[in-house]
């Protein structure tokens, strides 16, 4: 969890518009991971 704390500290220093970009990017990464996991489970 140290990485999460470090990331939180960095985010706290960002202006509001950049915080929104970080949030959007994190959500994109989560969706990408879900898609990749779903594709791995599909039979070939």
Gaussian input, Z-matrix of N, CA and C with variables (Angstrom, degrees):
# hf/3-21g

backbone

0 1
 N
 C     1     B1
 C     2     B2     1     A1
 N     3     B3     2     A2     1     D1
 C     4     B4     3     A3     2     D2
 C     5     B5     4     A4     3     D3
 N     6     B6     5     A5     4     D4
 C     7     B7     6     A6     5     D5
 C     8     B8     7     A7     6     D6
 N     9     B9     8     A8     7     D7
 C    10    B10     9     A9     8     D8
 C    11    B11    10    A10     9     D9
 N    12    B12    11    A11    10    D10
 C    13    B13    12    A12    11    D11
 C    14    B14    13    A13    12    D12
 N    15    B15    14    A14    13    D13
 C    16    B16    15    A15    14    D14
 C    17    B17    16    A16    15    D15
 N    18    B18    17    A17    16    D16
 C    19    B19    18    A18    17    D17
 C    20    B20    19    A19    18    D18
 N    21    B21    20    A20    19    D19
 C    22    B22    21    A21    20    D20
 C    23    B23    22    A22    21    D21
 N    24    B24    23    A23    22    D22
 C    25    B25    24    A24    23    D23
 C    26    B26    25    A25    24    D24
 N    27    B27    26    A26    25    D25
 C    28    B28    27    A27    26    D26
 C    29    B29    28    A28    27    D27
 N    30    B30    29    A29    28    D28
 C    31    B31    30    A30    29    D29
 C    32    B32    31    A31    30    D30
 N    33    B33    32    A32    31    D31
 C    34    B34    33    A33    32    D32
 C    35    B35    34    A34    33    D33
 N    36    B36    35    A35    34    D34
 C    37    B37    36    A36    35    D35
 C    38    B38    37    A37    36    D36
 N    39    B39    38    A38    37    D37
 C    40    B40    39    A39    38    D38
 C    41    B41    40    A40    39    D39
 N    42    B42    41    A41    40    D40
 C    43    B43    42    A42    41    D41
 C    44    B44    43    A43    42    D42
 N    45    B45    44    A44    43    D43
 C    46    B46    45    A45    44    D44
 C    47    B47    46    A46    45    D45
 N    48    B48    47    A47    46    D46
 C    49    B49    48    A48    47    D47
 C    50    B50    49    A49    48    D48
 N    51    B51    50    A50    49    D49
 C    52    B52    51    A51    50    D50
 C    53    B53    52    A52    51    D51
 N    54    B54    53    A53    52    D52
 C    55    B55    54    A54    53    D53
 C    56    B56    55    A55    54    D54
 N    57    B57    56    A56    55    D55
 C    58    B58    57    A57    56    D56
 C    59    B59    58    A58    57    D57
 N    60    B60    59    A59    58    D58
 C    61    B61    60    A60    59    D59
 C    62    B62    61    A61    60    D60
 N    63    B63    62    A62    61    D61
 C    64    B64    63    A63    62    D62
 C    65    B65    64    A64    63    D63
 N    66    B66    65    A65    64    D64
 C    67    B67    66    A66    65    D65
 C    68    B68    67    A67    66    D66
 N    69    B69    68    A68    67    D67
 C    70    B70    69    A69    68    D68
 C    71    B71    70    A70    69    D69
 N    72    B72    71    A71    70    D70
 C    73    B73    72    A72    71    D71
 C    74    B74    73    A73    72    D72
 N    75    B75    74    A74    73    D73
 C    76    B76    75    A75    74    D74
 C    77    B77    76    A76    75    D75
 N    78    B78    77    A77    76    D76
 C    79    B79    78    A78    77    D77
 C    80    B80    79    A79    78    D78
 N    81    B81    80    A80    79    D79
 C    82    B82    81    A81    80    D80
 C    83    B83    82    A82    81    D81
 N    84    B84    83    A83    82    D82
 C    85    B85    84    A84    83    D83
 C    86    B86    85    A85    84    D84
 N    87    B87    86    A86    85    D85
 C    88    B88    87    A87    86    D86
 C    89    B89    88    A88    87    D87
 N    90    B90    89    A89    88    D88
 C    91    B91    90    A90    89    D89
 C    92    B92    91    A91    90    D90
 N    93    B93    92    A92    91    D91
 C    94    B94    93    A93    92    D92
 C    95    B95    94    A94    93    D93
 N    96    B96    95    A95    94    D94
 C    97    B97    96    A96    95    D95
 C    98    B98    97    A97    96    D96
 N    99    B99    98    A98    97    D97
 C   100   B100    99    A99    98    D98
 C   101   B101   100   A100    99    D99
 N   102   B102   101   A101   100   D100
 C   103   B103   102   A102   101   D101
 C   104   B104   103   A103   102   D102
 N   105   B105   104   A104   103   D103
 C   106   B106   105   A105   104   D104
 C   107   B107   106   A106   105   D105
 N   108   B108   107   A107   106   D106
 C   109   B109   108   A108   107   D107
 C   110   B110   109   A109   108   D108
 N   111   B111   110   A110   109   D109
 C   112   B112   111   A111   110   D110
 C   113   B113   112   A112   111   D111
 N   114   B114   113   A113   112   D112
 C   115   B115   114   A114   113   D113
 C   116   B116   115   A115   114   D114
 N   117   B117   116   A116   115   D115
 C   118   B118   117   A117   116   D116
 C   119   B119   118   A118   117   D117
 N   120   B120   119   A119   118   D118
 C   121   B121   120   A120   119   D119
 C   122   B122   121   A121   120   D120
 N   123   B123   122   A122   121   D121
 C   124   B124   123   A123   122   D122
 C   125   B125   124   A124   123   D123
 N   126   B126   125   A125   124   D124
 C   127   B127   126   A126   125   D125
 C   128   B128   127   A127   126   D126
 N   129   B129   128   A128   127   D127
 C   130   B130   129   A129   128   D128
 C   131   B131   130   A130   129   D129

   B1=1.4459
   B2=1.5318
   B3=1.2932
   B4=1.4662
   B5=1.5181
   B6=1.3436
   B7=1.4561
   B8=1.5227
   B9=1.3310
   B10=1.4628
   B11=1.5313
   B12=1.2949
   B13=1.4714
   B14=1.5209
   B15=1.3252
   B16=1.4606
   B17=1.5299
   B18=1.3101
   B19=1.4545
   B20=1.5274
   B21=1.3198
   B22=1.4623
   B23=1.5279
   B24=1.3138
   B25=1.4679
   B26=1.5273
   B27=1.3303
   B28=1.4597
   B29=1.5239
   B30=1.3142
   B31=1.4634
   B32=1.5235
   B33=1.3261
   B34=1.4703
   B35=1.5220
   B36=1.3208
   B37=1.4658
   B38=1.5266
   B39=1.3133
   B40=1.4602
   B41=1.5283
   B42=1.3246
   B43=1.4626
   B44=1.5327
   B45=1.3195
   B46=1.4675
   B47=1.5286
   B48=1.3343
   B49=1.4586
   B50=1.5359
   B51=1.3179
   B52=1.4584
   B53=1.5303
   B54=1.3091
   B55=1.4622
   B56=1.5259
   B57=1.3367
   B58=1.4594
   B59=1.5262
   B60=1.3148
   B61=1.4662
   B62=1.5232
   B63=1.3195
   B64=1.4676
   B65=1.5203
   B66=1.3317
   B67=1.4659
   B68=1.5226
   B69=1.3218
   B70=1.4624
   B71=1.5251
   B72=1.3227
   B73=1.4588
   B74=1.5260
   B75=1.3279
   B76=1.4672
   B77=1.5294
   B78=1.3262
   B79=1.4662
   B80=1.5216
   B81=1.3227
   B82=1.4623
   B83=1.5256
   B84=1.3251
   B85=1.4649
   B86=1.5276
   B87=1.3334
   B88=1.4649
   B89=1.5263
   B90=1.3190
   B91=1.4649
   B92=1.5212
   B93=1.3288
   B94=1.4646
   B95=1.5256
   B96=1.3127
   B97=1.4672
   B98=1.5256
   B99=1.3391
   B100=1.4715
   B101=1.5205
   B102=1.3462
   B103=1.4675
   B104=1.5229
   B105=1.3149
   B106=1.4654
   B107=1.5255
   B108=1.3346
   B109=1.4572
   B110=1.5221
   B111=1.3295
   B112=1.4634
   B113=1.5231
   B114=1.3207
   B115=1.4572
   B116=1.5245
   B117=1.3270
   B118=1.4636
   B119=1.5087
   B120=1.3363
   B121=1.4654
   B122=1.5313
   B123=1.3366
   B124=1.4518
   B125=1.5247
   B126=1.3356
   B127=1.4791
   B128=1.5185
   B129=1.3122
   B130=1.4607
   B131=1.4911
   A1=112.44
   A2=117.67
   A3=119.40
   A4=111.46
   A5=115.42
   A6=119.53
   A7=110.51
   A8=116.89
   A9=121.18
   A10=110.03
   A11=117.56
   A12=121.46
   A13=110.30
   A14=116.24
   A15=120.54
   A16=109.83
   A17=117.02
   A18=121.36
   A19=110.72
   A20=116.22
   A21=120.74
   A22=111.05
   A23=117.25
   A24=121.23
   A25=111.10
   A26=116.53
   A27=120.68
   A28=110.01
   A29=116.17
   A30=120.75
   A31=111.11
   A32=117.02
   A33=120.36
   A34=112.61
   A35=117.04
   A36=120.65
   A37=113.10
   A38=117.43
   A39=120.97
   A40=111.29
   A41=115.63
   A42=118.41
   A43=109.81
   A44=116.12
   A45=122.36
   A46=113.27
   A47=117.79
   A48=119.45
   A49=111.97
   A50=117.03
   A51=119.69
   A52=111.50
   A53=117.44
   A54=120.64
   A55=108.72
   A56=117.03
   A57=121.12
   A58=110.40
   A59=117.94
   A60=121.19
   A61=110.96
   A62=116.78
   A63=120.91
   A64=109.43
   A65=116.63
   A66=120.65
   A67=111.01
   A68=116.98
   A69=120.98
   A70=111.02
   A71=117.00
   A72=120.84
   A73=111.34
   A74=116.84
   A75=120.48
   A76=111.02
   A77=116.50
   A78=119.96
   A79=110.99
   A80=117.16
   A81=121.57
   A82=110.58
   A83=117.31
   A84=120.91
   A85=111.46
   A86=116.62
   A87=119.81
   A88=111.54
   A89=116.69
   A90=120.68
   A91=111.09
   A92=116.40
   A93=121.24
   A94=110.30
   A95=116.72
   A96=121.27
   A97=110.60
   A98=116.70
   A99=120.88
   A100=110.96
   A101=116.08
   A102=119.74
   A103=110.81
   A104=116.58
   A105=120.80
   A106=111.08
   A107=117.42
   A108=120.82
   A109=111.31
   A110=115.86
   A111=120.41
   A112=110.10
   A113=117.83
   A114=121.34
   A115=111.93
   A116=117.75
   A117=121.21
   A118=111.84
   A119=117.04
   A120=121.41
   A121=112.52
   A122=117.05
   A123=119.96
   A124=110.08
   A125=117.31
   A126=118.82
   A127=110.77
   A128=115.58
   A129=119.57
   A130=111.37
   D1=-5.93
   D2=178.39
   D3=-60.17
   D4=-38.39
   D5=179.91
   D6=-62.53
   D7=-39.70
   D8=179.79
   D9=-62.96
   D10=-41.47
   D11=179.22
   D12=-65.31
   D13=-42.22
   D14=179.11
   D15=-62.75
   D16=-44.65
   D17=178.63
   D18=-62.95
   D19=-42.16
   D20=178.04
   D21=-59.64
   D22=-42.67
   D23=179.45
   D24=-62.96
   D25=-40.60
   D26=179.00
   D27=-65.13
   D28=-46.65
   D29=-177.94
   D30=-60.82
   D31=-38.61
   D32=-179.58
   D33=-59.82
   D34=-24.32
   D35=-178.68
   D36=-88.43
   D37=-8.68
   D38=-177.51
   D39=-81.38
   D40=150.90
   D41=172.16
   D42=-69.85
   D43=160.20
   D44=-173.33
   D45=-54.69
   D46=-41.43
   D47=-177.97
   D48=-65.90
   D49=-34.01
   D50=178.29
   D51=-76.06
   D52=-30.52
   D53=175.64
   D54=-61.48
   D55=-40.65
   D56=177.82
   D57=-62.50
   D58=-39.78
   D59=178.11
   D60=-63.93
   D61=-41.50
   D62=178.15
   D63=-62.27
   D64=-43.57
   D65=178.52
   D66=-61.32
   D67=-45.97
   D68=179.21
   D69=-60.60
   D70=-42.79
   D71=-179.55
   D72=-65.95
   D73=-41.25
   D74=178.18
   D75=-62.35
   D76=-41.95
   D77=177.51
   D78=-64.68
   D79=-38.99
   D80=175.85
   D81=-59.93
   D82=-44.53
   D83=-179.96
   D84=-63.44
   D85=-39.62
   D86=177.80
   D87=-63.22
   D88=-45.05
   D89=179.28
   D90=-64.02
   D91=-40.36
   D92=178.27
   D93=-61.30
   D94=-44.22
   D95=179.60
   D96=-62.54
   D97=-43.15
   D98=178.82
   D99=-61.15
   D100=-43.46
   D101=178.99
   D102=-62.27
   D103=-44.48
   D104=-179.22
   D105=-62.62
   D106=-41.84
   D107=179.08
   D108=-65.96
   D109=-38.81
   D110=178.38
   D111=-64.81
   D112=-41.59
   D113=-179.92
   D114=-66.22
   D115=-33.93
   D116=177.84
   D117=-66.10
   D118=-31.59
   D119=-177.07
   D120=-79.79
   D121=-18.18
   D122=-179.56
   D123=-68.23
   D124=133.97
   D125=176.36
   D126=-67.21
   D127=143.73
   D128=-179.83
   D129=-101.42

